[in-house]
C-alpha cells in the first residue's frame, strides 16, 4: 500500500475528541520507547509525521494520523515508563482503556514488542487485555535491525511461544532501519481495512 498524503489529525484525551468520520482505526499499543512513532513514519515513508522522542514516555495523548482519508493510525501513549508519576500513569492508563473500550472504529490492534527481550509484566497485562477485548490483533516484534538477519525468525518464534503458545495470532518482525519488513506488515493490515 502506498500512502500519498498522511496527515496528523488530532490529539485526544476523551471520546468527544475522537474523529467522528467512522473511518477504520489501526491502533498501536506498546511500552514506551518500543518504536510506535518510528513504525508509523517508516510505514508511510515520512521522517517526521509522528514525532519520535529520545525520551520515552513523552506521548501523553492519543494521536490520530489520517492515511489518505481512508483510515487512521492511532498512536496510544506507551506504558511502563518509570519516570512518569504514579498519578500520571493512572491518568494515561485510564484514557487508553477508555479508548480501547469505547471507540467503535477499531479495525485492528497492532501490539508492538521488542524482539530482543522477553515480554515484560506490563506487556503480558496488555496482551491479556487485548485478548479479553476480542478485537483483532497482530504482534509486531520491533527493532529487528538490532539482531542478525539470520536470527530474526527464531527470535520471533521464541516470542510467539512465550506469549501466544496457541499460535492463533500473527507475529511479524519489523525494523524502522531495515525497511525489508514493511510490505508484509501492509499485507496483514490490508486484511482488516
ABEGO torsion letter per residue (X at the ends): XBBABBBBABBBABAAABBAAGBBBBBBBEBBGAGAAAAAAAAAGBAAABBBBABBGABABBBBBBBGGABBBBBBBBBGBAABBAAAAAAAAAAAAAAAAABAABABBBBBBBAABBBBAAAAAAAAAAAAAGBBBBBBBBGAAABBAAAAAAAAAAAAAAABAAGABBBBBBBAABAAAAAAAAAAAAAAX
